[in-house]
Amino acid sequence: METTASRGANRILFMNTLAFTVCFAAWMLNGVLVTFLTVNRVYDWSATEIGWLLGIPVLTGSIFRLPAGILTDKYGGKPVFTAVLILSAIPMYLLSTVDSYLGFALCSFGFGLAGVSFSVGIAYTSVWFPKGRQGLALGIFGAGNAGAALTTLFAPTLLNSFTNNSNSVEGWRTLPVVYAAILVAMAIVFYISTTNKKPASNVKRLKKQLEPLKNIRVWRFGLYYFLVFGCFVAFSQWLVPYFVNVYYLPLVTAGFLAACFSFPSGVIRALGGWMSDFFGGRKV
């Protein structure tokens, strides 16, 4: 039984975590951007329409996580993670050109692919570490959730800069371009800096790969994750418009307060993973 991490595992973990942080930051963009556009009356969207725009990227990331995980098991994390970064960058860039609700929704659906980076990174990280160290490794990787804090912290300031403090609101279109460029740059760095590796027991038949879905424990843990992580994602997005519309706070202040929520809950994942290695995941 393997008891030590594979050579180069720490480098892979660092790159995985960095790429996941970038993806998560992109995934959460609409919470800030949509709030800015509605507050400045660039678009007159209803509360329901705003809710859909915040939820669509999350929905995409959730729907495609299973296929992305299967592809990672089959082809390895390096090509799949790189593809996720590139494919997310395309609709992110196109977001800068849209001028309708439908266009915004379609681009949001597209860059929501950044959300599948979680399942890709989990699978790719796991093959580099023995079971006794996977809790800490996956906890460190999961700290990439703090990417939500990066967006709520810095995106409002960038929007103020690009729009000359809302005096030239069309400058908002620069923000998706910047995010797209960061995704592409991350894809290049990731591809150059990582080594591909597949699970030792690489199962090629789809039917065999889907067998874990027959285990009730998988569905039970999925329900736990749906409730806990679902609440985290929801609040990471909704706190910004909530603070702006209910307490009439400036977007920058609202972003800072939202970051105060998302940053600690992301970082503490490493501690939770370390505790799981020592005490077992069930107890923790």
Summary of the structure (lengths in Angstrom):
residues: 284
radius of gyration: 19.2
end to end distance: 24.6
largest distance: 62.9
contacts: 970
relative contact order: 0.17
helix: 81%
strand: 0%
